[in-house]
Amino acid sequence: MSLYKISDFDPNYRDSFQGNDVKGSGVYAEGNDDKIGNISDILVDEEGHFRYFVVDLGFWIFGKQVLLPVGRSRIDYNADRVYAVGMTRQQAEALPEFDENLVLDYDYEERVRGVYRNPDTASRNMQTVDTTAPLETSAYLDTSAPLDASVAKTPIPASESRKTADTPTYNRDNYTYTQEPSLYDLNDRDHQTLRLYEERLVANKQRRKSGEVSVSKHVETETARVAVPIERERVVIERTTPNDAGKAVSGDSTAFREGEIAQIDIYEETPDIRKETVVREEVRVSKVVDRDTVEAQETIRREELDVNAPGLTTDEH
């Protein structure tokens, strides 16, 4: 059995209260109308059922918070009050103090229930035990443990002995709140608004990193070949027989002149190959969002109202 603060169980719980949120309401003693404290929080079980009111006792017992089972309360929404049925100052002092850092396990709840089950015993114990001493962790937990010697000497009425003998025993392995309706049941007289709970699926999204893409560049080398056409000049000497071959040229001033030279400049092209850097392509990096719908299926529960009125006519609105 796990207990939760109502705001932790359902952050939107106020929507279902229809303006009747009892948190902050004053707590009064039934009968004498003395103010005991205020409701500081509500504890519900894993199904959302009210189990305890956390009562800040204020100046009644300064600085102490205790648990009030919902079955021991009467809610007056019109007066914004919660009445603690049968709670006495001795009971409040005997109750273990509630602290948000405590583990609300079976043992702690048994200490609480033990005080409400046996209010007379709690009252007598408060008269014989030093109330300034710290409360032992086993107080009101083991109802079979012998009483303090000073208390044991006090005779117990036979009617109370029979009541003690008839008190059922509870087991941590199979205890349920339905075993003690006097502590946990809601009724039409004391709790005019009975709330039916249902479970619902709450779909949220969480943004998480699913991967990482790194874009960088590196240098690769390769051998490039380029063909460059070039021109190279060469001298061609062609010998021919002139038409006037054999004809006497006596007296020609150009004949037999030694040292005559015919000079021709020869050119050739050589390849001039160099490297230059140019832009080959441009890469743009961006993100796009792909959208999809994910469906989930879960079994949820819902409370329905059962009306048991044999032979009577009821109107349900």
URTAQUI-V157429 format. One record per residue. N is the residue number from 1. RES is the residue in one small letter. PSI is psi in degrees with one decimal (NA if undefined). Layout:
BEGIN
n res psi
N RES PSI
N RES PSI
END
This chain:
BEGIN
n res psi
1 m 117.2
2 s 144.1
3 l 143.4
4 y 147.0
5 k 142.4
6 i -32.3
7 s -27.5
8 d -35.5
9 f -42.2
10 d 100.0
11 p -22.3
12 n 28.7
13 y -27.2
14 r -24.2
15 d -30.6
16 s -5.7
17 f -15.1
18 q 45.1
19 g 4.2
20 n 41.7
21 d 121.7
22 v -8.7
23 k 129.6
24 g -11.5
25 s 150.1
26 g 145.1
27 v 127.3
28 y 151.0
29 a 134.3
30 e 129.1
31 g -64.4
32 n -6.1
33 d 23.5
34 d 137.2
35 k 129.4
36 i -41.2
37 g -146.0
38 n 153.0
39 i 115.7
40 s -20.4
41 d 171.7
42 i 136.0
43 l 132.5
44 v 160.0
45 d -172.8
46 e -10.9
47 e 3.3
48 g 8.3
49 h 138.2
50 f 133.7
51 r -41.1
52 y 148.5
53 f 134.2
54 v 116.6
55 v 121.0
56 d 113.0
57 l -5.4
58 g -130.6
59 f -8.9
60 w -51.7
61 i 96.2
62 f 130.7
63 g 10.6
64 k 137.9
65 q 137.8
66 v 168.7
67 l 134.8
68 l 111.9
69 p 142.1
70 v -27.6
71 g -15.5
72 r 26.4
73 s 157.4
74 r 123.0
75 i 127.7
76 d 95.1
77 y -33.1
78 n -39.3
79 a -0.9
80 d 48.0
81 r 150.8
82 v 123.7
83 y 128.8
84 a 108.8
85 v 115.7
86 g 4.7
87 m 132.0
88 t 167.0
89 r -36.4
90 q -40.2
91 q -46.2
92 a -38.8
93 e -30.3
94 a -20.9
95 l 141.1
96 p 142.6
97 e 138.9
98 f 134.7
99 d 139.2
100 e -22.7
101 n -3.9
102 l 151.7
103 v 115.6
104 l 76.1
105 d -175.4
106 y -41.8
107 d -43.2
108 y -44.4
109 e -34.4
110 e -35.5
111 r -40.3
112 v -49.5
113 r -34.7
114 g -35.3
115 v -41.6
116 y -29.5
117 r -37.1
118 n 68.5
119 p -34.6
120 d -43.3
121 t -41.0
122 a -39.2
123 s -43.7
124 r -41.1
125 n -36.7
126 m -24.5
127 q -20.1
128 t -12.3
129 v 140.5
130 d 111.4
131 t -11.6
132 t -16.1
133 a 150.0
134 p 144.8
135 l 127.1
136 e 149.5
137 t -19.9
138 s 3.8
139 a 130.5
140 y 18.0
141 l -50.0
142 d 99.3
143 t -11.1
144 s -7.2
145 a 145.4
146 p 148.6
147 l 164.7
148 d 149.3
149 a -38.5
150 s -29.8
151 v -35.0
152 a -26.3
153 k -18.8
154 t 121.7
155 p 138.9
156 i 129.4
157 p 150.4
158 a -35.1
159 s -37.8
160 e -33.0
161 s -40.7
162 r -39.0
163 k -39.4
164 t -39.1
165 a -31.2
166 d -7.4
167 t 123.9
168 p 154.8
169 t 149.8
170 y 150.7
171 n 133.5
172 r -23.6
173 d -25.7
174 n 15.4
175 y 137.7
176 t 154.2
177 y -24.5
178 t -14.0
179 q -18.7
180 e 75.3
181 p -26.3
182 s -20.9
183 l -30.9
184 y -8.0
185 d 144.4
186 l 145.2
187 n 163.7
188 d -26.4
189 r -45.9
190 d -23.1
191 h 89.8
192 q -23.0
193 t 110.2
194 l 121.8
195 r 131.3
196 l 130.6
197 y 151.9
198 e 154.9
199 e 149.4
200 r 154.7
201 l 128.1
202 v 116.4
203 a 117.6
204 n 165.8
205 k 142.3
206 q 132.4
207 r 121.2
208 r 155.7
209 k 121.3
210 s -10.3
211 g -178.6
212 e 133.7
213 v 123.5
214 s 128.3
215 v 119.7
216 s -175.7
217 k 153.9
218 h 168.2
219 v 126.5
220 e 146.9
221 t 148.0
222 e 161.6
223 t 120.1
224 a 142.2
225 r 139.3
226 v 139.5
227 a 124.1
228 v 114.1
229 p 131.6
230 i 160.1
231 e 141.3
232 r 127.5
233 e 145.7
234 r 158.2
235 v 130.8
236 v 120.4
237 i 120.5
238 e 124.4
239 r 132.0
240 t 159.5
241 t 116.5
242 p 163.6
243 n -29.4
244 d 30.0
245 a 137.6
246 g -7.7
247 k 136.2
248 a 137.0
249 v 38.5
250 s 142.4
251 g -1.1
252 d 124.2
253 s -13.1
254 t -7.1
255 a 145.9
256 f 50.4
257 r 117.0
258 e 144.1
259 g 10.6
260 e 131.1
261 i 138.2
262 a 116.5
263 q 131.2
264 i 130.7
265 d 133.2
266 i 132.5
267 y 152.7
268 e 154.3
269 e 142.9
270 t 144.7
271 p 138.2
272 d 97.1
273 i 126.9
274 r 170.3
275 k 144.0
276 e 149.4
277 t 129.9
278 v 157.7
279 v 122.0
280 r -47.6
281 e 168.7
282 e 134.8
283 v 124.9
284 r 131.8
285 v 123.9
286 s 175.7
287 k 145.6
288 v 153.4
289 v 122.0
290 d 129.9
291 r 140.1
292 d 161.9
293 t 124.5
294 v 126.6
295 e 139.7
296 a 149.9
297 q 131.9
298 e 151.4
299 t 125.1
300 i 157.6
301 r 156.8
302 r 137.3
303 e 134.7
304 e 152.0
305 l 128.7
306 d 119.8
307 v 121.1
308 n 98.0
309 a 76.0
310 p 126.3
311 g 2.5
312 l 151.8
313 t 128.5
314 t 147.7
315 d 125.5
316 e 123.2
317 h NA
END
